[in-house]
Amino acid sequence: MIYPIKTLSQFHLVLKGFRKEKGLTQAAMAEKLGITQQSYAYFEANPAAATLERLFMVLRMLNVEISLDQTSPATSMGATPSVKVTSKRPSTVKAMVQKISKTPRAVVIGKKKPSAVAKVGRIVAPTRKKESW
């Protein structure tokens, strides 16, 4: 099945759908990649921030491929390019893609964030293991 992706914001739902279709959790994907579950969760939520190498590594694990289609000159004036993501089993991903097009946009009017008071104290740099995936 082919799933056209016109914006980067659609990509994370498609990745999630392919992962769930395979019956894998984020922790299982992270283990296969040799990274933490938190790192994989960040990747899946923000695939646009990842390198192409990492994206293709994950897609290979999910048995998914990307193909690019050139649009006709008449329809391409000002249009964004189309990327098609292909898989053999469409059920879960198809529902995710449909969810994207049917989700209403929320509008918040007149709400302000509560002000936060920062406490001055010792600043400690986080110690995180650098992952080389």
C-alpha positions in Angstrom: 0.0 0.0 0.0 1.2 3.5 -0.7 0.8 6.4 1.8 1.5 9.8 0.3 3.2 12.2 2.8 3.0 15.9 2.0 4.3 17.4 5.2 6.8 16.4 7.8 4.2 16.5 10.5 2.5 13.4 9.0 5.7 11.4 9.2 5.7 10.5 12.9 2.2 9.0 12.7 3.2 6.8 9.8 6.3 5.6 11.6 4.3 4.8 14.7 1.7 3.0 12.6 4.4 0.8 10.9 6.0 0.0 14.2 2.6 -1.0 15.8 1.7 -3.0 12.7 4.9 -5.1 13.3 3.8 -5.6 16.9 6.8 -3.7 18.3 7.0 -1.4 21.2 9.3 1.7 21.3 11.4 -0.3 23.8 11.8 -3.2 21.4 12.8 -0.9 18.5 15.3 0.9 20.8 16.8 -2.4 21.8 17.2 -3.5 18.1 18.9 -0.1 17.4 21.1 -0.3 20.5 19.7 2.9 22.0 17.4 3.9 24.9 13.7 3.9 24.7 13.7 7.6 25.4 16.0 8.2 22.4 13.7 6.2 20.1 10.6 8.0 21.5 12.2 11.3 20.6 13.1 10.1 17.1 9.6 8.8 16.5 8.0 12.0 17.7 10.5 14.2 15.8 11.6 12.3 12.7 12.3 15.6 10.8 15.1 16.3 13.3 16.9 13.0 12.6 19.5 12.3 10.0 18.5 10.5 6.8 20.9 7.7 7.8 18.9 7.1 11.1 15.6 7.4 9.3 16.6 4.8 6.7 17.9 2.5 9.4 14.5 2.5 11.2 12.6 2.1 7.9 14.8 -0.9 7.0 14.0 -2.5 10.3 10.3 -2.0 9.6 10.6 -3.3 6.0 9.4 0.0 4.6 10.7 1.9 1.7 10.4 5.5 0.4 9.8 6.5 -3.2 9.7 10.0 -4.6 7.2 10.8 -7.4 7.5 13.9 -9.6 4.3 15.8 -10.0 3.2 17.2 -13.3 4.3 20.8 -14.1 0.7 22.0 -14.0 0.0 20.7 -10.5 3.5 21.5 -9.1 3.2 25.3 -9.2 3.8 26.1 -5.5 2.9 22.6 -4.4 5.0 20.7 -1.9 6.7 17.5 -3.2 5.1 14.2 -2.5 6.8 11.3 -0.7 5.3 7.9 -0.8 5.9 5.4 2.0 5.2 1.8 1.0 4.5 -1.3 3.1 2.9 -4.7 2.4 0.4 -4.6 5.3 -1.7 -1.3 5.3 -4.2 -1.7 8.1 -2.7 0.3 11.0 -0.9 2.9 9.0 -3.9 3.6 6.9 -5.9 4.4 10.0 -3.1 6.7 11.2 -3.0 8.6 7.9 -6.8 9.0 7.9 -6.5 10.3 11.4 -4.2 13.1 10.2 -6.6 14.4 7.7 -9.7 14.3 10.0 -8.1 15.8 13.1 -9.6 19.2 13.8 -7.2 22.0 14.8 -7.6 23.3 18.3 -7.7 27.1 18.9 -7.0 28.5 22.3 -8.2 32.1 22.8 -7.5 34.2 25.8 -5.6 31.6 27.9 -2.3 32.6 29.4 0.3 30.4 30.8 0.8 30.7 34.6 4.0 32.5 35.4 6.7 30.4 36.8 9.1 31.5 39.5 12.6 30.1 39.0 14.6 29.2 42.1 18.2 30.1 42.0 20.5 27.3 42.9 23.3 25.2 41.7 23.2 24.4 38.1 24.3 20.8 37.3 24.9 19.7 33.7 23.0 16.6 32.9 25.0 13.4 32.5 23.8 11.5 29.6 25.3 8.6 27.8 26.0 9.7 24.2 24.4 7.2 21.8 26.1 6.4 18.6 23.4 5.1 16.4 
